[in-house]
Amino acid sequence: MIIADFLIRSLQQAVREYFFNSHAGLVNIAENYVGLPYEAVE
């Protein structure tokens, strides 16, 4: 279990570093945050 926990934490850290330390990662966050337009439901 300890090895699995270490691998999971390492992967999570790598993903965070990609998203917050690269232009492409920041663009990805911005594009997904905006979302798609939707029609009002009446």
C-alpha distance matrix in Angstrom:
0.0 3.8 5.5 5.1 6.2 8.6 9.9 10.5 12.3 14.2 15.4 16.5 18.3 20.0 21.2 22.6 24.3 25.8 27.2 28.5 29.7 31.5 34.6 33.3 30.2 32.6 35.0 32.3 31.5 35.2 36.0 33.3 34.3 38.0 37.4 40.1 43.5 44.0 47.2 48.0 47.8 51.1
3.8 0.0 3.8 5.5 5.1 6.2 8.7 9.9 10.6 12.2 14.3 15.4 16.5 18.4 20.1 21.1 22.5 24.4 26.0 26.9 27.8 29.9 33.2 32.2 29.2 31.5 34.2 31.8 30.9 34.6 35.7 33.3 34.1 37.9 37.7 40.6 44.0 44.8 48.1 48.9 49.0 52.3
5.5 3.8 0.0 3.8 5.4 5.1 6.2 8.6 9.9 10.5 12.3 14.3 15.3 16.5 18.4 20.0 21.0 22.6 24.5 25.8 26.3 28.1 31.4 30.3 27.5 30.2 32.6 30.2 29.8 33.6 34.5 32.3 33.5 37.1 36.9 39.7 43.2 44.3 47.6 48.7 49.0 52.4
5.1 5.5 3.8 0.0 3.8 5.4 5.1 6.1 8.6 9.8 10.6 12.3 14.2 15.3 16.6 18.4 19.9 21.2 22.7 24.3 25.3 26.8 29.9 28.5 25.6 28.2 30.5 27.8 27.3 31.1 31.8 29.4 30.7 34.3 33.8 36.5 40.0 40.9 44.2 45.3 45.4 48.8
6.2 5.1 5.4 3.8 0.0 3.8 5.5 5.1 6.1 8.5 9.9 10.6 12.2 14.2 15.4 16.5 18.3 20.0 21.3 22.4 23.7 25.6 28.7 27.6 24.5 26.7 29.3 26.8 25.8 29.6 30.6 28.2 29.0 32.7 32.6 35.5 38.9 39.8 43.1 44.0 44.3 47.6
8.6 6.2 5.1 5.4 3.8 0.0 3.8 5.5 5.2 6.1 8.6 9.9 10.5 12.3 14.3 15.4 16.4 18.4 20.1 21.1 21.7 23.8 27.2 26.3 23.4 25.7 28.5 26.3 25.6 29.3 30.6 28.5 29.4 33.1 33.3 36.3 39.8 41.0 44.5 45.6 46.1 49.5
9.9 8.7 6.2 5.1 5.5 3.8 0.0 3.8 5.5 5.0 6.1 8.6 9.8 10.5 12.3 14.2 15.3 16.5 18.5 20.0 20.6 22.1 25.3 24.1 21.4 24.1 26.5 24.2 23.9 27.6 28.5 26.5 27.9 31.5 31.4 34.3 37.8 39.1 42.6 44.0 44.5 48.1
10.5 9.9 8.6 6.1 5.1 5.5 3.8 0.0 3.8 5.4 5.2 6.2 8.6 9.9 10.6 12.3 14.3 15.4 16.7 18.3 19.6 21.1 24.1 22.7 19.7 22.2 24.5 22.0 21.3 25.1 26.0 23.7 24.8 28.5 28.3 31.2 34.7 35.9 39.3 40.5 41.0 44.5
12.3 10.6 9.9 8.6 6.1 5.2 5.5 3.8 0.0 3.8 5.4 5.1 6.1 8.6 9.9 10.5 12.2 14.2 15.4 16.4 17.6 19.6 22.8 22.1 18.9 20.9 23.8 21.6 20.6 24.3 25.7 23.7 24.4 28.1 28.4 31.6 35.0 36.4 39.9 40.9 41.7 45.1
14.2 12.2 10.5 9.8 8.5 6.1 5.0 5.4 3.8 0.0 3.8 5.5 5.1 6.2 8.7 9.9 10.6 12.4 14.4 15.4 15.9 17.7 21.1 20.4 17.6 20.1 22.8 20.9 20.5 24.1 25.5 23.9 24.9 28.5 29.0 32.1 35.7 37.3 40.9 42.3 43.2 46.8
15.4 14.3 12.3 10.6 9.9 8.6 6.1 5.2 5.4 3.8 0.0 3.8 5.4 5.1 6.2 8.7 9.9 10.6 12.5 14.3 15.1 16.3 19.4 18.1 15.3 18.1 20.4 18.1 18.0 21.7 22.6 20.9 22.4 25.9 26.1 29.0 32.6 34.2 37.9 39.4 40.3 43.9
16.5 15.4 14.3 12.3 10.6 9.9 8.6 6.2 5.1 5.5 3.8 0.0 3.8 5.5 5.2 6.2 8.6 9.9 10.7 12.2 13.8 15.4 18.4 17.3 14.0 16.2 18.8 16.6 15.7 19.4 20.7 18.8 19.7 23.4 23.7 26.9 30.4 32.0 35.6 36.9 37.8 41.4
18.3 16.5 15.3 14.2 12.2 10.5 9.8 8.6 6.1 5.1 5.4 3.8 0.0 3.8 5.4 5.1 6.1 8.6 10.0 10.5 11.4 13.7 17.0 16.7 13.5 15.5 18.6 17.0 16.1 19.7 21.4 20.1 20.7 24.3 25.3 28.6 32.0 33.9 37.5 38.9 40.1 43.6
20.0 18.4 16.5 15.3 14.2 12.3 10.5 9.9 8.6 6.2 5.1 5.5 3.8 0.0 3.8 5.5 5.1 6.2 8.7 10.1 10.2 11.6 15.0 14.3 11.6 14.3 17.0 15.5 15.4 19.0 20.3 19.4 20.6 24.0 24.8 27.9 31.5 33.6 37.3 39.0 40.4 44.0
21.2 20.1 18.4 16.6 15.4 14.3 12.3 10.6 9.9 8.7 6.2 5.2 5.4 3.8 0.0 3.8 5.4 5.1 6.3 8.7 9.9 10.7 13.5 12.2 9.2 11.8 14.3 12.2 12.1 15.7 16.9 15.7 17.0 20.4 21.1 24.2 27.8 29.8 33.5 35.2 36.6 40.2
22.6 21.1 20.0 18.4 16.5 15.4 14.2 12.3 10.5 9.9 8.7 6.2 5.1 5.5 3.8 0.0 3.8 5.4 5.2 6.0 8.0 10.0 12.8 12.5 9.0 10.6 13.7 12.3 11.2 14.6 16.6 15.5 16.0 19.5 20.7 24.1 27.5 29.6 33.3 34.7 36.3 39.8
24.3 22.5 21.0 19.9 18.3 16.4 15.3 14.3 12.2 10.6 9.9 8.6 6.1 5.1 5.4 3.8 0.0 3.8 5.6 5.4 5.4 7.7 11.2 11.5 8.8 10.5 13.8 13.2 12.7 15.8 17.9 17.5 18.2 21.4 22.9 26.2 29.6 32.0 35.8 37.4 39.1 42.7
25.8 24.4 22.6 21.2 20.0 18.4 16.5 15.4 14.2 12.4 10.6 9.9 8.6 6.2 5.1 5.4 3.8 0.0 3.8 5.7 5.5 5.7 8.8 8.2 5.8 8.6 11.2 10.4 10.9 13.9 15.4 15.4 16.7 19.6 21.0 24.0 27.5 30.0 33.8 35.7 37.6 41.2
27.2 26.0 24.5 22.7 21.3 20.1 18.5 16.7 15.4 14.4 12.5 10.7 10.0 8.7 6.3 5.2 5.6 3.8 0.0 3.8 5.9 6.1 8.0 7.4 3.8 5.6 8.6 7.7 7.3 10.4 12.3 12.1 13.1 16.1 17.6 20.8 24.2 26.8 30.5 32.3 34.2 37.8
28.5 26.9 25.8 24.3 22.4 21.1 20.0 18.3 16.4 15.4 14.3 12.2 10.5 10.1 8.7 6.0 5.4 5.7 3.8 0.0 3.8 5.9 8.0 9.2 6.3 6.1 9.8 10.2 9.0 11.3 14.0 14.2 14.3 17.2 19.3 22.8 25.8 28.5 32.2 33.7 35.8 39.3
29.7 27.8 26.3 25.3 23.7 21.7 20.6 19.6 17.6 15.9 15.1 13.8 11.4 10.2 9.9 8.0 5.4 5.5 5.9 3.8 0.0 3.8 6.9 8.9 7.2 7.7 11.0 12.0 11.8 13.8 16.2 17.0 17.4 20.0 22.2 25.4 28.5 31.4 35.1 36.8 39.0 42.5
31.5 29.9 28.1 26.8 25.6 23.8 22.1 21.1 19.6 17.7 16.3 15.4 13.7 11.6 10.7 10.0 7.7 5.7 6.1 5.9 3.8 0.0 3.8 5.4 5.2 6.4 8.7 10.0 10.9 12.6 14.4 15.7 16.7 18.9 20.9 23.8 26.9 30.0 33.7 35.8 38.1 41.7
34.6 33.2 31.4 29.9 28.7 27.2 25.3 24.1 22.8 21.1 19.4 18.4 17.0 15.0 13.5 12.8 11.2 8.8 8.0 8.0 6.9 3.8 0.0 3.8 5.4 5.2 6.2 8.6 10.0 10.6 12.2 14.3 15.3 16.8 19.1 21.7 24.6 27.9 31.6 33.7 36.3 39.8
33.3 32.2 30.3 28.5 27.6 26.3 24.1 22.7 22.1 20.4 18.1 17.3 16.7 14.3 12.2 12.5 11.5 8.2 7.4 9.2 8.9 5.4 3.8 0.0 3.8 5.5 5.1 6.1 8.8 9.9 10.5 12.3 14.2 15.7 17.3 19.7 22.9 26.1 29.8 32.2 34.5 38.1
30.2 29.2 27.5 25.6 24.5 23.4 21.4 19.7 18.9 17.6 15.3 14.0 13.5 11.6 9.2 9.0 8.8 5.8 3.8 6.3 7.2 5.2 5.4 3.8 0.0 3.8 5.4 5.0 6.4 8.7 10.0 10.8 12.3 14.6 16.2 19.1 22.4 25.3 29.0 31.1 33.3 36.9
32.6 31.5 30.2 28.2 26.7 25.7 24.1 22.2 20.9 20.1 18.1 16.2 15.5 14.3 11.8 10.6 10.5 8.6 5.6 6.1 7.7 6.4 5.2 5.5 3.8 0.0 3.8 5.3 5.1 6.2 8.6 10.0 10.5 12.6 14.9 18.0 20.9 24.0 27.7 29.5 32.0 35.5
35.0 34.2 32.6 30.5 29.3 28.5 26.5 24.5 23.8 22.8 20.4 18.8 18.6 17.0 14.3 13.7 13.8 11.2 8.6 9.8 11.0 8.7 6.2 5.1 5.4 3.8 0.0 3.8 5.5 5.1 6.1 8.6 9.8 10.9 13.0 15.6 18.5 21.8 25.4 27.6 30.2 33.7
32.3 31.8 30.2 27.8 26.8 26.3 24.2 22.0 21.6 20.9 18.1 16.6 17.0 15.5 12.2 12.3 13.2 10.4 7.7 10.2 12.0 10.0 8.6 6.1 5.0 5.3 3.8 0.0 3.8 5.5 5.2 6.2 8.5 10.3 11.4 14.1 17.5 20.4 24.1 26.4 28.6 32.3
31.5 30.9 29.8 27.3 25.8 25.6 23.9 21.3 20.6 20.5 18.0 15.7 16.1 15.4 12.1 11.2 12.7 10.9 7.3 9.0 11.8 10.9 10.0 8.8 6.4 5.1 5.5 3.8 0.0 3.8 5.6 5.3 6.0 8.7 10.4 13.8 16.9 19.6 23.4 25.2 27.3 30.9
35.2 34.6 33.6 31.1 29.6 29.3 27.6 25.1 24.3 24.1 21.7 19.4 19.7 19.0 15.7 14.6 15.8 13.9 10.4 11.3 13.8 12.6 10.6 9.9 8.7 6.2 5.1 5.5 3.8 0.0 3.8 5.5 5.1 6.4 9.1 12.2 14.9 18.0 21.6 23.4 26.0 29.4
36.0 35.7 34.5 31.8 30.6 30.6 28.5 26.0 25.7 25.5 22.6 20.7 21.4 20.3 16.9 16.6 17.9 15.4 12.3 14.0 16.2 14.4 12.2 10.5 10.0 8.6 6.1 5.2 5.6 3.8 0.0 3.8 5.5 5.6 7.0 9.5 12.6 15.7 19.4 21.7 24.2 27.8
33.3 33.3 32.3 29.4 28.2 28.5 26.5 23.7 23.7 23.9 20.9 18.8 20.1 19.4 15.7 15.5 17.5 15.4 12.1 14.2 17.0 15.7 14.3 12.3 10.8 10.0 8.6 6.2 5.3 5.5 3.8 0.0 3.8 5.6 5.6 8.7 12.2 14.7 18.5 20.5 22.5 26.2
34.3 34.1 33.5 30.7 29.0 29.4 27.9 24.8 24.4 24.9 22.4 19.7 20.7 20.6 17.0 16.0 18.2 16.7 13.1 14.3 17.4 16.7 15.3 14.2 12.3 10.5 9.8 8.5 6.0 5.1 5.5 3.8 0.0 3.8 5.5 9.3 12.0 14.4 18.0 19.4 21.7 25.1
38.0 37.9 37.1 34.3 32.7 33.1 31.5 28.5 28.1 28.5 25.9 23.4 24.3 24.0 20.4 19.5 21.4 19.6 16.1 17.2 20.0 18.9 16.8 15.7 14.6 12.6 10.9 10.3 8.7 6.4 5.6 5.6 3.8 0.0 3.8 6.8 8.9 11.9 15.4 17.1 19.8 23.1
37.4 37.7 36.9 33.8 32.6 33.3 31.4 28.3 28.4 29.0 26.1 23.7 25.3 24.8 21.1 20.7 22.9 21.0 17.6 19.3 22.2 20.9 19.1 17.3 16.2 14.9 13.0 11.4 10.4 9.1 7.0 5.6 5.5 3.8 0.0 3.8 6.8 9.2 12.9 15.0 17.3 20.9
40.1 40.6 39.7 36.5 35.5 36.3 34.3 31.2 31.6 32.1 29.0 26.9 28.6 27.9 24.2 24.1 26.2 24.0 20.8 22.8 25.4 23.8 21.7 19.7 19.1 18.0 15.6 14.1 13.8 12.2 9.5 8.7 9.3 6.8 3.8 0.0 3.8 6.4 10.1 12.8 15.2 18.8
43.5 44.0 43.2 40.0 38.9 39.8 37.8 34.7 35.0 35.7 32.6 30.4 32.0 31.5 27.8 27.5 29.6 27.5 24.2 25.8 28.5 26.9 24.6 22.9 22.4 20.9 18.5 17.5 16.9 14.9 12.6 12.2 12.0 8.9 6.8 3.8 0.0 3.8 7.0 9.8 12.6 16.0
44.0 44.8 44.3 40.9 39.8 41.0 39.1 35.9 36.4 37.3 34.2 32.0 33.9 33.6 29.8 29.6 32.0 30.0 26.8 28.5 31.4 30.0 27.9 26.1 25.3 24.0 21.8 20.4 19.6 18.0 15.7 14.7 14.4 11.9 9.2 6.4 3.8 0.0 3.8 6.5 9.0 12.5
47.2 48.1 47.6 44.2 43.1 44.5 42.6 39.3 39.9 40.9 37.9 35.6 37.5 37.3 33.5 33.3 35.8 33.8 30.5 32.2 35.1 33.7 31.6 29.8 29.0 27.7 25.4 24.1 23.4 21.6 19.4 18.5 18.0 15.4 12.9 10.1 7.0 3.8 0.0 3.8 6.3 9.3
48.0 48.9 48.7 45.3 44.0 45.6 44.0 40.5 40.9 42.3 39.4 36.9 38.9 39.0 35.2 34.7 37.4 35.7 32.3 33.7 36.8 35.8 33.7 32.2 31.1 29.5 27.6 26.4 25.2 23.4 21.7 20.5 19.4 17.1 15.0 12.8 9.8 6.5 3.8 0.0 3.8 6.3
47.8 49.0 49.0 45.4 44.3 46.1 44.5 41.0 41.7 43.2 40.3 37.8 40.1 40.4 36.6 36.3 39.1 37.6 34.2 35.8 39.0 38.1 36.3 34.5 33.3 32.0 30.2 28.6 27.3 26.0 24.2 22.5 21.7 19.8 17.3 15.2 12.6 9.0 6.3 3.8 0.0 3.8
51.1 52.3 52.4 48.8 47.6 49.5 48.1 44.5 45.1 46.8 43.9 41.4 43.6 44.0 40.2 39.8 42.7 41.2 37.8 39.3 42.5 41.7 39.8 38.1 36.9 35.5 33.7 32.3 30.9 29.4 27.8 26.2 25.1 23.1 20.9 18.8 16.0 12.5 9.3 6.3 3.8 0.0
